[in-house]
């Protein structure tokens, strides 16, 4: 079967890109259509990625400015021939329409979330401007019409499935994103550099661990507050625009918070494995990192809502809580103390890349 993969845009690194790369490996002959690509050289075979006109303009570096032009761009793709079209969408890629035989191909959408900035502007600052608010009703009506076109929709979690039903009026199957369990279940210090060893040697024997991009919605400030509430040191891995704010909060508690920057895969695996618990306060659509932590044998403390609540088994692989700043954190740490680390790895295996590969093939080729 011949197919086409459609992706909003391609970053150098990101969770959506890892998912698309897995499908791209399953179907190495499928071309990839995207608005623009910032992939590093050599990641894709020459000519495989087909960019839109936006790639030749400054819009590729200004997503907010490009947003109004995305729907019409997706509706006017070139001629293509395919038996199926698989669209990865979190904004408007599910509006995609080709000319030629591909227009009548079976169309599948893998949805990370309906576009937050038009459906939930309170959760996305891009939807809060006057122009966006005025355009919102029309965009929502258009988006719902376009969402009626695909033959089938899959989503990353039940949390997103509910939104797809509410906003688009469509049912969807759940196919969870892939997790490279083997990479994080590996025991030992293999792959650590001398710099990684130095980081590990400087760490306290017990600590709460938080890791992600340092952006506001990840709520890494709550990891620090959880450590203060539990009287445990905190280690944070990552970087991003919220770093100054996190450092300012850490400065209020001298000696309690250690920043380790962006860790190598080997260092990240060891940080998970050595942590008293991995703290994941964000209400995410799914959440890969809690499963990486479980694969490495770390209990996870996560909120009761969102994708994390679908992967963390309360009392078996971690604890689900409402408040990350007080007694509930201390009680959660008591509950996760002594949990079976093999059970955590076994739970992570339910979301392994091999499971994703099998389910995607079955869906695409049915």
VEXSEBA-140180 format. One record per residue (C-alpha): residue number from 1; residue in three letters; z, x, y; chain. Coordinates in nm, 4 decimals. Example, Ala and Ser with C-alpha at 12.3 -4.5 7.8 and 13.67 -1.06 7.14 Angstrom:
2
n / res / z / x / y / chain
1 / ALA / 0.7800 / 1.2300 / -0.4500 / A
2 / SER / 0.7140 / 1.3670 / -0.1060 / A
END
This chain:
366
n / res / z / x / y / chain
1 / UNK / 0.0000 / 0.0000 / 0.0000 / A
2 / UNK / -0.0908 / 0.1310 / 0.3436 / A
3 / UNK / 0.1536 / 0.0839 / 0.6263 / A
4 / UNK / 0.2479 / 0.1653 / 0.9842 / A
5 / UNK / 0.5947 / 0.2552 / 1.1122 / A
6 / UNK / 0.6815 / 0.1424 / 1.4657 / A
7 / UNK / 0.9753 / 0.2925 / 1.6579 / A
8 / UNK / 1.0948 / 0.2201 / 2.0134 / A
9 / UNK / 1.0894 / 0.5896 / 2.1106 / A
10 / UNK / 1.1813 / 0.9068 / 1.9253 / A
11 / UNK / 1.4707 / 1.1225 / 2.0403 / A
12 / UNK / 1.5344 / 1.4765 / 1.9238 / A
13 / UNK / 1.8407 / 1.3552 / 1.7382 / A
14 / UNK / 2.0089 / 1.0197 / 1.6815 / A
15 / UNK / 2.1204 / 0.7656 / 1.4248 / A
16 / UNK / 1.8081 / 0.5508 / 1.4617 / A
17 / UNK / 1.5908 / 0.8588 / 1.4193 / A
18 / UNK / 1.7698 / 0.9516 / 1.0953 / A
19 / UNK / 1.7007 / 0.6046 / 0.9563 / A
20 / UNK / 1.3334 / 0.6181 / 1.0535 / A
21 / UNK / 1.3029 / 0.9692 / 0.9103 / A
22 / UNK / 1.4280 / 0.8403 / 0.5735 / A
23 / UNK / 1.1603 / 0.5718 / 0.5664 / A
24 / UNK / 0.9035 / 0.8199 / 0.6926 / A
25 / UNK / 0.9840 / 1.0413 / 0.3947 / A
26 / UNK / 0.9359 / 0.7459 / 0.1576 / A
27 / UNK / 0.5921 / 0.6781 / 0.3084 / A
28 / UNK / 0.4638 / 1.0168 / 0.4293 / A
29 / UNK / 0.1120 / 0.8849 / 0.4905 / A
30 / UNK / 0.2233 / 0.6047 / 0.7230 / A
31 / UNK / 0.1448 / 0.6796 / 1.0888 / A
32 / UNK / 0.4230 / 0.6296 / 1.3428 / A
33 / UNK / 0.3587 / 0.4338 / 1.6624 / A
34 / UNK / 0.6085 / 0.4810 / 1.9452 / A
35 / UNK / 0.6313 / 0.4559 / 2.3235 / A
36 / UNK / 0.6925 / 0.8320 / 2.3460 / A
37 / UNK / 0.8295 / 1.1101 / 2.1288 / A
38 / UNK / 1.0676 / 1.3926 / 2.2142 / A
39 / UNK / 1.0763 / 1.5178 / 1.8559 / A
40 / UNK / 1.1000 / 1.8918 / 1.8104 / A
41 / UNK / 0.7787 / 2.0737 / 1.7067 / A
42 / UNK / 0.7119 / 2.0655 / 1.3340 / A
43 / UNK / 0.9203 / 1.7568 / 1.2617 / A
44 / UNK / 0.6096 / 1.5458 / 1.1976 / A
45 / UNK / 0.2677 / 1.6362 / 1.0622 / A
46 / UNK / 0.0042 / 1.6878 / 1.3339 / A
47 / UNK / -0.1424 / 1.3565 / 1.4455 / A
48 / UNK / 0.1102 / 1.1412 / 1.2625 / A
49 / UNK / 0.2895 / 1.0184 / 1.5770 / A
50 / UNK / 0.0837 / 0.7998 / 1.8093 / A
51 / UNK / 0.2333 / 0.7576 / 2.1558 / A
52 / UNK / 0.1667 / 0.4889 / 2.4170 / A
53 / UNK / 0.0332 / 0.5462 / 2.7673 / A
54 / UNK / 0.3946 / 0.5768 / 2.8865 / A
55 / UNK / 0.4213 / 0.9156 / 2.7177 / A
56 / UNK / 0.1841 / 1.0567 / 2.9798 / A
57 / UNK / 0.3975 / 0.9374 / 3.2720 / A
58 / UNK / 0.7441 / 1.0117 / 3.4158 / A
59 / UNK / 0.8595 / 0.6787 / 3.2694 / A
60 / UNK / 0.9421 / 0.8564 / 2.9440 / A
61 / UNK / 1.2352 / 1.0167 / 3.1248 / A
62 / UNK / 1.3453 / 0.6974 / 3.3024 / A
63 / UNK / 1.4096 / 0.4271 / 3.0439 / A
64 / UNK / 1.5579 / 0.1838 / 3.2964 / A
65 / UNK / 1.2372 / 0.1926 / 3.5018 / A
66 / UNK / 1.0240 / 0.1634 / 3.1892 / A
67 / UNK / 1.2040 / -0.1447 / 3.0528 / A
68 / UNK / 0.9973 / -0.4127 / 3.2343 / A
69 / UNK / 0.6748 / -0.2537 / 3.1107 / A
70 / UNK / 0.7781 / -0.2302 / 2.7472 / A
71 / UNK / 0.7002 / -0.5906 / 2.6359 / A
72 / UNK / 0.3373 / -0.5900 / 2.7586 / A
73 / UNK / 0.2866 / -0.2371 / 2.6252 / A
74 / UNK / 0.3982 / -0.3419 / 2.2782 / A
75 / UNK / 0.1639 / -0.6435 / 2.2883 / A
76 / UNK / -0.1419 / -0.4297 / 2.3543 / A
77 / UNK / -0.1428 / -0.1651 / 2.0847 / A
78 / UNK / -0.4726 / -0.0276 / 1.9638 / A
79 / UNK / -0.6779 / -0.1136 / 1.6607 / A
80 / UNK / -0.5195 / -0.0235 / 1.3271 / A
81 / UNK / -0.5624 / -0.0945 / 0.9587 / A
82 / UNK / -0.2560 / -0.1552 / 0.7412 / A
83 / UNK / -0.1158 / -0.3844 / 0.4731 / A
84 / UNK / 0.2328 / -0.3772 / 0.6261 / A
85 / UNK / 0.3927 / -0.2913 / 0.9583 / A
86 / UNK / 0.7594 / -0.1892 / 0.9649 / A
87 / UNK / 0.9204 / -0.2076 / 1.3100 / A
88 / UNK / 1.2518 / -0.0425 / 1.4011 / A
89 / UNK / 1.3828 / -0.2344 / 1.7006 / A
90 / UNK / 1.6795 / -0.2365 / 1.9361 / A
91 / UNK / 1.4910 / -0.3416 / 2.2499 / A
92 / UNK / 1.1344 / -0.4749 / 2.2401 / A
93 / UNK / 0.9529 / -0.2961 / 1.9571 / A
94 / UNK / 0.9570 / -0.6186 / 1.7522 / A
95 / UNK / 0.7069 / -0.7532 / 2.0095 / A
96 / UNK / 0.4524 / -0.5055 / 1.8676 / A
97 / UNK / 0.1020 / -0.6378 / 1.8056 / A
98 / UNK / -0.1963 / -0.4367 / 1.6867 / A
99 / UNK / -0.5644 / -0.5142 / 1.7141 / A
100 / UNK / -0.7874 / -0.5072 / 1.4073 / A
101 / UNK / -0.6804 / -0.5706 / 1.0463 / A
102 / UNK / -0.3191 / -0.4663 / 1.1157 / A
103 / UNK / -0.2730 / -0.7790 / 1.3287 / A
104 / UNK / -0.2683 / -0.9849 / 1.0086 / A
105 / UNK / -0.0595 / -0.7378 / 0.8080 / A
106 / UNK / 0.2807 / -0.8322 / 0.6713 / A
107 / UNK / 0.5237 / -0.7596 / 0.9563 / A
108 / UNK / 0.8826 / -0.6523 / 0.8896 / A
109 / UNK / 1.1490 / -0.5839 / 1.1533 / A
110 / UNK / 1.4521 / -0.3621 / 1.0939 / A
111 / UNK / 1.6820 / -0.4640 / 1.3784 / A
112 / UNK / 1.9705 / -0.2537 / 1.5069 / A
113 / UNK / 2.0588 / -0.5261 / 1.7579 / A
114 / UNK / 1.8819 / -0.7796 / 1.9786 / A
115 / UNK / 1.8408 / -0.6197 / 2.3218 / A
116 / UNK / 2.1885 / -0.6170 / 2.4693 / A
117 / UNK / 2.0768 / -0.5958 / 2.8288 / A
118 / UNK / 1.9132 / -0.9394 / 2.8149 / A
119 / UNK / 2.1320 / -1.1131 / 2.5552 / A
120 / UNK / 2.4730 / -0.9613 / 2.6350 / A
121 / UNK / 2.4482 / -0.8148 / 2.9864 / A
122 / UNK / 2.8256 / -0.7950 / 3.0073 / A
123 / UNK / 2.8078 / -0.5201 / 2.7432 / A
124 / UNK / 2.5092 / -0.3320 / 2.8906 / A
125 / UNK / 2.5007 / -0.2140 / 3.2511 / A
126 / UNK / 2.1183 / -0.2279 / 3.2504 / A
127 / UNK / 2.1432 / -0.6074 / 3.2586 / A
128 / UNK / 2.3790 / -0.6358 / 3.5557 / A
129 / UNK / 2.1395 / -0.5832 / 3.8481 / A
130 / UNK / 2.0117 / -0.8765 / 4.0531 / A
131 / UNK / 1.6551 / -0.8371 / 3.9270 / A
132 / UNK / 1.7662 / -0.8249 / 3.5666 / A
133 / UNK / 1.9876 / -1.1303 / 3.6096 / A
134 / UNK / 1.7026 / -1.3276 / 3.7651 / A
135 / UNK / 1.4605 / -1.2217 / 3.4913 / A
136 / UNK / 1.7131 / -1.2814 / 3.2134 / A
137 / UNK / 1.6313 / -1.6446 / 3.1230 / A
138 / UNK / 1.2584 / -1.5757 / 3.1035 / A
139 / UNK / 1.3063 / -1.2568 / 2.9020 / A
140 / UNK / 1.5389 / -1.4331 / 2.6592 / A
141 / UNK / 1.2858 / -1.7104 / 2.6024 / A
142 / UNK / 1.0075 / -1.4539 / 2.5515 / A
143 / UNK / 1.2189 / -1.2434 / 2.3178 / A
144 / UNK / 1.3098 / -1.5442 / 2.1048 / A
145 / UNK / 0.9405 / -1.6400 / 2.0738 / A
146 / UNK / 0.8427 / -1.2888 / 1.9715 / A
147 / UNK / 1.1282 / -1.2771 / 1.7193 / A
148 / UNK / 0.9761 / -1.5808 / 1.5474 / A
149 / UNK / 0.6616 / -1.3823 / 1.4594 / A
150 / UNK / 0.7784 / -1.1292 / 1.1940 / A
151 / UNK / 0.7523 / -1.2289 / 0.8297 / A
152 / UNK / 1.1007 / -1.0973 / 0.7581 / A
153 / UNK / 1.3927 / -0.9333 / 0.9380 / A
154 / UNK / 1.6566 / -0.6920 / 0.8101 / A
155 / UNK / 1.9640 / -0.5850 / 1.0052 / A
156 / UNK / 2.2140 / -0.3006 / 0.9825 / A
157 / UNK / 2.5250 / -0.5169 / 0.9281 / A
158 / UNK / 2.6601 / -0.8700 / 0.9054 / A
159 / UNK / 2.7896 / -0.8163 / 1.2591 / A
160 / UNK / 2.4286 / -0.7888 / 1.3805 / A
161 / UNK / 2.3070 / -1.0590 / 1.1435 / A
162 / UNK / 2.5269 / -1.3110 / 1.3250 / A
163 / UNK / 2.3745 / -1.2128 / 1.6613 / A
164 / UNK / 2.0195 / -1.2355 / 1.5267 / A
165 / UNK / 2.0918 / -1.5877 / 1.4065 / A
166 / UNK / 2.2603 / -1.6855 / 1.7341 / A
167 / UNK / 2.0074 / -1.5317 / 1.9740 / A
168 / UNK / 1.6808 / -1.5469 / 1.7815 / A
169 / UNK / 1.7415 / -1.8406 / 1.5495 / A
170 / UNK / 1.6410 / -1.6249 / 1.2510 / A
171 / UNK / 1.8136 / -1.5466 / 0.9263 / A
172 / UNK / 1.8117 / -1.1824 / 0.8184 / A
173 / UNK / 1.8970 / -0.9717 / 0.5187 / A
174 / UNK / 2.1418 / -0.6822 / 0.5523 / A
175 / UNK / 2.0234 / -0.3313 / 0.4630 / A
176 / UNK / 2.2873 / -0.0844 / 0.5757 / A
177 / UNK / 2.1680 / 0.2481 / 0.7233 / A
178 / UNK / 2.1737 / 0.5550 / 0.4973 / A
179 / UNK / 2.4604 / 0.8025 / 0.4725 / A
180 / UNK / 2.4153 / 1.1530 / 0.3306 / A
181 / UNK / 2.7270 / 1.1288 / 0.1164 / A
182 / UNK / 2.6617 / 1.4482 / -0.0799 / A
183 / UNK / 2.6580 / 1.6564 / 0.2389 / A
184 / UNK / 3.0061 / 1.5392 / 0.3366 / A
185 / UNK / 3.1619 / 1.5066 / -0.0092 / A
186 / UNK / 3.1051 / 1.8769 / -0.0769 / A
187 / UNK / 3.4353 / 2.0599 / -0.0959 / A
188 / UNK / 3.5066 / 2.4089 / 0.0329 / A
189 / UNK / 3.4113 / 2.6245 / 0.3276 / A
190 / UNK / 3.0443 / 2.6801 / 0.2450 / A
191 / UNK / 2.8159 / 2.7100 / 0.5443 / A
192 / UNK / 3.0887 / 2.7857 / 0.7974 / A
193 / UNK / 3.0079 / 3.0480 / 1.0577 / A
194 / UNK / 3.2598 / 3.2960 / 1.1934 / A
195 / UNK / 3.2893 / 3.0762 / 1.5033 / A
196 / UNK / 3.3555 / 2.7717 / 1.2840 / A
197 / UNK / 3.6272 / 2.9615 / 1.0968 / A
198 / UNK / 3.7911 / 3.0519 / 1.4266 / A
199 / UNK / 3.7964 / 2.6852 / 1.5318 / A
200 / UNK / 3.9588 / 2.5785 / 1.2049 / A
201 / UNK / 4.2178 / 2.8560 / 1.2116 / A
202 / UNK / 4.3320 / 2.7479 / 1.5582 / A
203 / UNK / 4.3877 / 2.3835 / 1.4616 / A
204 / UNK / 4.7278 / 2.2267 / 1.3904 / A
205 / UNK / 4.8086 / 2.1413 / 1.0297 / A
206 / UNK / 4.8111 / 1.7657 / 1.1021 / A
207 / UNK / 4.5931 / 1.5915 / 1.3594 / A
208 / UNK / 4.4014 / 1.2763 / 1.4409 / A
209 / UNK / 4.0283 / 1.3340 / 1.4626 / A
210 / UNK / 3.7682 / 1.1660 / 1.6812 / A
211 / UNK / 3.3995 / 1.2547 / 1.6952 / A
212 / UNK / 3.0929 / 1.1024 / 1.8588 / A
213 / UNK / 2.8875 / 1.1277 / 2.1734 / A
214 / UNK / 3.1204 / 1.1282 / 2.4721 / A
215 / UNK / 3.0041 / 0.7992 / 2.6245 / A
216 / UNK / 3.2163 / 0.5159 / 2.7540 / A
217 / UNK / 3.1621 / 0.2555 / 2.4828 / A
218 / UNK / 3.2729 / 0.4970 / 2.2095 / A
219 / UNK / 3.6260 / 0.4683 / 2.3566 / A
220 / UNK / 3.7383 / 0.8189 / 2.2669 / A
221 / UNK / 4.0128 / 0.7754 / 2.5238 / A
222 / UNK / 4.1766 / 0.5508 / 2.2645 / A
223 / UNK / 4.1780 / 0.8381 / 2.0140 / A
224 / UNK / 4.3858 / 1.0371 / 2.2632 / A
225 / UNK / 4.6141 / 0.7404 / 2.3262 / A
226 / UNK / 4.6514 / 0.6859 / 1.9519 / A
227 / UNK / 4.7628 / 1.0463 / 1.9130 / A
228 / UNK / 5.0191 / 1.0047 / 2.1903 / A
229 / UNK / 5.1477 / 0.6831 / 2.0306 / A
230 / UNK / 5.1749 / 0.8519 / 1.6899 / A
231 / UNK / 5.3100 / 1.1809 / 1.8278 / A
232 / UNK / 5.0256 / 1.3712 / 1.6608 / A
233 / UNK / 4.7828 / 1.6279 / 1.8061 / A
234 / UNK / 4.4256 / 1.5108 / 1.8624 / A
235 / UNK / 4.0997 / 1.6955 / 1.7947 / A
236 / UNK / 3.7806 / 1.5664 / 1.9585 / A
237 / UNK / 3.4313 / 1.6808 / 1.8593 / A
238 / UNK / 3.1209 / 1.6068 / 2.0619 / A
239 / UNK / 2.9979 / 1.6141 / 2.4188 / A
240 / UNK / 2.8534 / 1.3852 / 2.6814 / A
241 / UNK / 2.8999 / 1.2329 / 3.0262 / A
242 / UNK / 3.2545 / 1.1115 / 2.9569 / A
243 / UNK / 3.3843 / 1.4613 / 2.8909 / A
244 / UNK / 3.5377 / 1.5091 / 3.2406 / A
245 / UNK / 3.7258 / 1.1794 / 3.2112 / A
246 / UNK / 3.8507 / 1.2690 / 2.8639 / A
247 / UNK / 3.9581 / 1.6140 / 2.9802 / A
248 / UNK / 4.1452 / 1.4563 / 3.2719 / A
249 / UNK / 4.3300 / 1.2249 / 3.0337 / A
250 / UNK / 4.4053 / 1.5172 / 2.8014 / A
251 / UNK / 4.5440 / 1.7164 / 3.0960 / A
252 / UNK / 4.8127 / 1.4512 / 3.1353 / A
253 / UNK / 4.9389 / 1.5571 / 2.7915 / A
254 / UNK / 4.9231 / 1.9394 / 2.7899 / A
255 / UNK / 4.8677 / 2.1030 / 2.4542 / A
256 / UNK / 4.8092 / 1.7754 / 2.2710 / A
257 / UNK / 4.4273 / 1.7560 / 2.2704 / A
258 / UNK / 4.1746 / 2.0122 / 2.1450 / A
259 / UNK / 3.8023 / 1.9875 / 2.2254 / A
260 / UNK / 3.5715 / 2.1643 / 1.9797 / A
261 / UNK / 3.2300 / 2.0820 / 2.1300 / A
262 / UNK / 2.9369 / 1.9806 / 1.9146 / A
263 / UNK / 3.0234 / 2.0936 / 1.5614 / A
264 / UNK / 2.7881 / 2.2252 / 1.2976 / A
265 / UNK / 2.7518 / 2.0038 / 0.9905 / A
266 / UNK / 2.9785 / 2.2381 / 0.7941 / A
267 / UNK / 3.2461 / 2.2353 / 1.0629 / A
268 / UNK / 3.2276 / 1.8571 / 1.0977 / A
269 / UNK / 3.2723 / 1.8176 / 0.7222 / A
270 / UNK / 3.5807 / 2.0397 / 0.7291 / A
271 / UNK / 3.7257 / 1.8619 / 1.0323 / A
272 / UNK / 3.6966 / 1.5302 / 0.8502 / A
273 / UNK / 3.8531 / 1.6749 / 0.5357 / A
274 / UNK / 4.1496 / 1.8314 / 0.7168 / A
275 / UNK / 4.2286 / 1.5367 / 0.9440 / A
276 / UNK / 4.5302 / 1.3163 / 0.8903 / A
277 / UNK / 4.2925 / 1.0319 / 0.9792 / A
278 / UNK / 3.9598 / 0.9778 / 1.1489 / A
279 / UNK / 4.0088 / 0.7356 / 1.4390 / A
280 / UNK / 3.7080 / 0.5169 / 1.5231 / A
281 / UNK / 3.7925 / 0.2782 / 1.8091 / A
282 / UNK / 3.4378 / 0.1695 / 1.9014 / A
283 / UNK / 3.3112 / -0.1785 / 1.8200 / A
284 / UNK / 2.9810 / -0.0622 / 1.6722 / A
285 / UNK / 2.6907 / -0.2503 / 1.5191 / A
286 / UNK / 2.7414 / -0.0393 / 1.2051 / A
287 / UNK / 2.8893 / 0.3092 / 1.2368 / A
288 / UNK / 2.7765 / 0.6052 / 1.0252 / A
289 / UNK / 3.0628 / 0.8421 / 1.1071 / A
290 / UNK / 3.3401 / 0.6398 / 0.9379 / A
291 / UNK / 3.1404 / 0.6631 / 0.6157 / A
292 / UNK / 3.0900 / 1.0362 / 0.6622 / A
293 / UNK / 3.4667 / 1.0659 / 0.7051 / A
294 / UNK / 3.5322 / 0.8651 / 0.3894 / A
295 / UNK / 3.2802 / 1.0772 / 0.1989 / A
296 / UNK / 3.4802 / 1.3831 / 0.3049 / A
297 / UNK / 3.8036 / 1.2171 / 0.1932 / A
298 / UNK / 3.9489 / 1.1208 / 0.5310 / A
299 / UNK / 4.1118 / 0.7799 / 0.5815 / A
300 / UNK / 3.9628 / 0.5843 / 0.8713 / A
301 / UNK / 4.1441 / 0.3787 / 1.1337 / A
302 / UNK / 3.8993 / 0.1290 / 1.2838 / A
303 / UNK / 3.8988 / -0.2039 / 1.4715 / A
304 / UNK / 3.9044 / -0.5343 / 1.2863 / A
305 / UNK / 3.5725 / -0.6389 / 1.4411 / A
306 / UNK / 3.2334 / -0.4719 / 1.4350 / A
307 / UNK / 3.0465 / -0.2723 / 1.1755 / A
308 / UNK / 3.3434 / -0.0507 / 1.0933 / A
309 / UNK / 3.5296 / -0.3487 / 0.9519 / A
310 / UNK / 3.2481 / -0.3945 / 0.6979 / A
311 / UNK / 3.2788 / -0.0426 / 0.5566 / A
312 / UNK / 3.6495 / 0.0442 / 0.5814 / A
313 / UNK / 3.8524 / -0.1247 / 0.3071 / A
314 / UNK / 4.1921 / -0.1969 / 0.4587 / A
315 / UNK / 4.4645 / -0.0303 / 0.2548 / A
316 / UNK / 4.2159 / 0.1481 / 0.0261 / A
317 / UNK / 3.9991 / 0.3724 / 0.2454 / A
318 / UNK / 4.1813 / 0.3302 / 0.5748 / A
319 / UNK / 4.3358 / 0.0727 / 0.8058 / A
320 / UNK / 4.1940 / -0.1965 / 1.0332 / A
321 / UNK / 4.3900 / -0.2581 / 1.3526 / A
322 / UNK / 4.3707 / -0.4327 / 1.6902 / A
323 / UNK / 4.5677 / -0.1970 / 1.9156 / A
324 / UNK / 4.5112 / 0.1790 / 1.9262 / A
325 / UNK / 4.7858 / 0.2538 / 2.1773 / A
326 / UNK / 5.1167 / 0.1508 / 2.0233 / A
327 / UNK / 5.3203 / 0.0712 / 1.7161 / A
328 / UNK / 5.0187 / -0.0571 / 1.5220 / A
329 / UNK / 4.8780 / 0.2967 / 1.5123 / A
330 / UNK / 5.2024 / 0.4343 / 1.3716 / A
331 / UNK / 5.2130 / 0.1592 / 1.1105 / A
332 / UNK / 4.8491 / 0.2266 / 1.0180 / A
333 / UNK / 4.9212 / 0.5960 / 0.9640 / A
334 / UNK / 5.2045 / 0.5021 / 0.7308 / A
335 / UNK / 4.9674 / 0.2798 / 0.5336 / A
336 / UNK / 4.6927 / 0.5406 / 0.4991 / A
337 / UNK / 4.9289 / 0.8214 / 0.4001 / A
338 / UNK / 4.8705 / 0.9055 / 0.0358 / A
339 / UNK / 4.5572 / 0.6958 / -0.0143 / A
340 / UNK / 4.3310 / 0.8098 / -0.2970 / A
341 / UNK / 4.0627 / 1.0330 / -0.1460 / A
342 / UNK / 3.8381 / 0.9821 / -0.4476 / A
343 / UNK / 3.8403 / 0.6093 / -0.3710 / A
344 / UNK / 3.7216 / 0.6899 / -0.0195 / A
345 / UNK / 3.4296 / 0.8953 / -0.1481 / A
346 / UNK / 3.3461 / 0.6237 / -0.4011 / A
347 / UNK / 3.3327 / 0.3668 / -0.1220 / A
348 / UNK / 3.1011 / 0.5889 / 0.0826 / A
349 / UNK / 2.8667 / 0.6190 / -0.2162 / A
350 / UNK / 2.7972 / 0.2461 / -0.1893 / A
351 / UNK / 2.6105 / 0.3316 / 0.1339 / A
352 / UNK / 2.4399 / 0.6487 / 0.0104 / A
353 / UNK / 2.0859 / 0.7347 / 0.1149 / A
354 / UNK / 1.9640 / 0.6612 / -0.2374 / A
355 / UNK / 2.0842 / 0.3003 / -0.2051 / A
356 / UNK / 1.9038 / 0.2645 / 0.1282 / A
357 / UNK / 1.5830 / 0.4144 / -0.0121 / A
358 / UNK / 1.5807 / 0.1744 / -0.3072 / A
359 / UNK / 1.6500 / -0.1343 / -0.0973 / A
360 / UNK / 1.3896 / -0.0435 / 0.1640 / A
361 / UNK / 1.1217 / 0.0131 / -0.0995 / A
362 / UNK / 1.2025 / -0.3197 / -0.2630 / A
363 / UNK / 1.1837 / -0.4958 / 0.0734 / A
364 / UNK / 0.8614 / -0.3351 / 0.1915 / A
365 / UNK / 0.6762 / -0.3629 / -0.1386 / A
366 / UNK / 0.7902 / -0.7064 / -0.2554 / A
END
